[in-house]
Amino acid sequence: MSDKKDTWERLTAAKWAGSGIASTNDPSAKFQLLNSGSGSNNKDEYRFDVSEMPTSLTPENLLRSFALDPNGVVNSSEFNLINYFKKRASERIALGDIYDIDILGPDNGSIVIVAMSDGFGKTCRDSWFDIQTISCKKTGTHPECGAREFGYNYTSDGGVSFYTRGVSRPSTMMHRAGASIQYRSWMSMMGGLRNKIKNLGGKADGSIAVSRS
């Protein structure tokens, strides 16, 4: 099971850096690795716990649906305003898949899937996928340099914990003011997922827990 320390280490190490994953589906795509950003590293985790999933929805199906259509699954007007994801390959989930993001403000950006857990999308105790920011001809330079993970794991008491974790740095000094927007984005995203589970009859306990360093 991956905890936040494991995830942060994996995202920081970015072992995919020497691979050709970035340009698999777009020859112009290049990784925006953490060390190419400006300022200090930012690490975060946003998490909520579910004591009982809806009978009509499994954790793996929710995560897979989210990977295919983040905004459609989250269904949050605030999240849509801040980040609107368009997946170029709409019917699959694979390494090298690119999402173009309409980001609030003057700069848009793109990301690429760089890693997935074994058995992603199948019944398993924990599952996740990682994305890395990229520059490309279509959207230019992403405002952030870094990587993010979306996933879930089963807890010792039989519940499920859904999370997103990231490591990032602004791409330039001009983008350093974006931390508050990122906070709103991930809070609204997790709130939308939590509401979806509750609206379908599941039991999501407590509030969204946030860790940042």
Residue pairs with C-beta under 8 A, 6 or more apart in sequence:
1 125
1 126
1 153
1 154
2 10
2 117
2 126
2 128
2 149
2 151
2 153
4 45
4 163
4 165
4 211
7 45
7 128
7 149
7 165
8 43
8 165
8 167
10 115
10 130
10 149
11 34
11 130
11 146
11 147
11 148
11 149
11 165
11 166
11 167
12 34
12 41
12 167
14 31
14 33
14 34
14 114
14 132
14 147
16 31
16 114
16 115
16 132
17 31
17 33
19 114
21 95
21 96
21 112
21 113
21 114
22 29
22 30
22 31
22 96
22 112
22 114
22 132
22 134
23 29
23 30
24 95
24 96
24 112
25 88
25 89
25 96
25 97
25 98
26 88
26 98
26 136
26 137
26 138
28 136
28 137
28 138
29 98
29 110
29 112
29 134
29 135
29 136
30 134
30 135
30 136
31 112
31 132
31 133
31 134
32 132
32 133
32 134
32 135
32 141
32 142
32 144
32 145
32 146
32 171
33 132
33 145
33 146
34 41
34 145
34 146
34 147
34 167
34 168
34 169
35 145
36 145
36 171
37 144
37 145
37 146
37 168
37 169
37 170
37 171
38 169
38 170
38 171
38 172
38 173
38 175
38 176
39 169
39 170
39 173
39 176
40 169
41 167
41 168
41 169
42 146
42 166
42 167
42 168
42 169
42 179
42 212
42 213
43 165
43 166
43 167
43 211
43 212
43 213
44 165
44 166
44 182
44 186
44 210
44 211
44 212
44 213
45 163
45 164
45 165
45 209
45 210
45 211
45 212
46 163
46 164
46 165
46 186
46 187
46 189
46 190
46 208
46 209
46 210
47 161
47 162
47 163
47 190
47 208
47 209
47 210
47 211
48 161
48 162
48 163
48 190
48 193
48 194
48 204
48 206
48 207
48 208
48 209
49 155
49 159
49 160
49 161
49 204
49 205
49 206
50 159
50 160
50 161
50 162
50 197
50 202
50 203
50 204
50 205
51 157
51 158
51 159
51 203
51 204
51 205
52 159
52 202
52 203
53 59
53 160
53 197
53 202
54 197
54 200
54 201
54 202
55 201
56 200
56 201
57 197
57 200
57 202
58 123
59 127
59 152
59 154
59 160
59 162
60 121
60 122
60 123
60 124
60 127
62 73
62 152
62 162
62 193
62 196
62 197
63 120
63 121
63 127
63 128
63 129
63 150
63 151
63 152
63 162
64 93
64 120
64 121
65 73
66 73
66 74
66 150
66 193
67 93
67 113
67 129
67 150
68 87
68 90
68 91
68 93
69 85
69 87
69 90
70 83
70 85
70 99
70 189
71 79
71 80
71 83
71 84
71 85
73 192
73 193
73 196
74 188
74 189
74 192
74 193
74 196
75 192
75 195
75 196
76 188
76 189
76 191
76 192
76 195
78 184
78 188
79 185
79 188
79 189
79 192
81 104
82 103
82 104
82 181
82 184
82 185
82 188
83 101
83 102
83 103
83 104
83 185
83 189
84 101
84 102
85 99
85 100
85 101
86 99
86 100
86 101
86 102
87 97
87 98
87 99
88 97
88 98
88 99
88 100
89 97
89 98
93 113
93 116
93 120
93 121
93 129
94 113
95 113
95 114
95 115
95 116
96 112
96 113
97 112
97 113
98 110
98 111
98 112
98 113
98 134
98 136
99 110
99 111
99 112
99 131
100 108
100 109
100 110
100 138
100 139
101 108
101 109
101 110
101 111
101 139
101 142
102 108
103 109
103 143
104 181
105 143
105 181
107 140
107 141
107 142
107 143
107 175
108 139
108 140
109 133
109 139
109 140
109 141
109 142
109 143
109 144
110 133
110 134
110 135
110 136
110 138
110 139
110 142
111 131
111 132
111 133
111 134
111 142
111 148
112 131
112 132
112 134
113 129
113 130
113 131
114 130
114 131
114 132
114 147
115 129
115 130
116 128
116 129
116 130
117 124
117 126
117 127
117 128
117 129
117 151
118 124
119 127
120 127
120 128
120 129
121 127
125 153
125 154
126 151
126 152
126 153
126 154
127 151
127 152
127 153
128 149
128 150
128 151
128 152
129 149
129 150
129 151
130 147
130 148
130 149
131 147
131 148
131 149
131 150
132 146
132 147
133 142
133 144
133 145
133 146
133 147
133 168
133 171
134 142
135 141
135 142
141 171
142 171
143 170
143 171
143 175
143 178
144 168
144 169
144 170
144 171
144 175
144 178
144 182
145 168
145 169
145 170
145 171
146 166
146 167
146 168
146 169
147 166
147 167
147 168
148 164
148 165
148 166
148 167
148 168
149 163
149 164
149 165
149 166
150 163
150 164
151 162
151 163
151 164
152 160
152 161
152 162
152 163
153 160
153 161
153 163
154 160
154 161
155 161
159 205
162 190
162 193
162 194
164 186
164 189
164 190
166 186
168 182
170 176
170 178
183 210
187 208
187 210
190 208
191 208
194 204
194 208
197 204
198 204
